[in-house]
Amino acid sequence: MPEVPEKAPLALRAMTTLCLLAVVSMVCIRSLNAVNTFPPTDKDTALAPRLAAERADVREVRVPTSDGLALYGWVLGDDAAPRKVIQFMGNAEYVGPSVELYAQTAGEVAIQFLLFDYRGFANSPGTPSEVGLYSDADAAWSFAINELKWRASQIIVWGRSLGGAPAIWLARRQVLAERPPAALILEAPFTSAPEMGKALLPWLIVPHWMSYSMFDNLGRAPDLKLPVFHLHGKRDEIIPFEQGQRLHKALPGPKHWLELDCGHNDVWSDSARAAQIRAALRGFLAGHGA
């Protein structure tokens, strides 16, 4: 008679099943984290080119990356503006919709902006990722220096929300290379992606090995030895105000903290508050030679 194969012990089968479930859970959680970090949103790809064609203060550019992409961007503002800003937007933002906000800030704070879409956003090819955003930041800096002929000493790096991560990464990189930008502006940044995961999903402990990305802003903060202007809404419903406070405390200075009576997405919606921010920013930059 043929031999009947022995069944694996029950304990071994149970352990194998649990391991498989754990792997599937990790994959699902990492995928969920990726979607939360870079949520798919409708973006009007015709808007920015149309607006650029209509405006005298905008010219379209393509920013080449080290891995062969060409990011869509704008140079907005007067070429004679003494301050040059590389802008890093939030995770649902792209070039075009906030043109009037940037144009008003450019005029009132004497700034020329380099605005661009991250890889995979609106008019830029590719797929977004943490490493990809850092590559985009490096490309924007190289483009500003080599193509726009901006000097490092006049460049201000500005990061909003998710954009705080590539802004911090880039500023730290240039500080360590001893060619720091003139200043760093942080608008409602977070401490790290894992801590954001815990804040958004408090019922789920999110160990580092389950996170799709790290974005360790807090870990990089002590190296940011340059002037930092930091603003955060105390009613921020997306990025906890406490994270902004902790990140600011870790900055070595010189630094300025501006606490605002607003949430995350309405920072600039009130004209009086916008004027307050611009006035404080002008004073800070002038006080630090930027």
Secondary structure, DSSP 8 states (H G I E B T S, - for coil): ---------HHHHHHHHHHHHHHHHHHHHHHHHHHHHS------TTHHHHHHHH-TTEEEEEEE-TTS-EEEEEEES-TT-SEEEEEE--TT--SSTTHHHHHHHHHHHTEEEEEE--TTSTT--S---HHHHHHHHHHHHHHHHHTS---GGGEEEEEEGGGHHHHHHHHHHHHHTT---SEEEEES--S-HHHHHHHH-TTS---GGG-S----HHHHGGG--S-EEEEEETT-SSS-HHHHHHHHHH--SSEEEEEESS-SS-TTTSHHHHHHHHHHHHHHHHHTT-
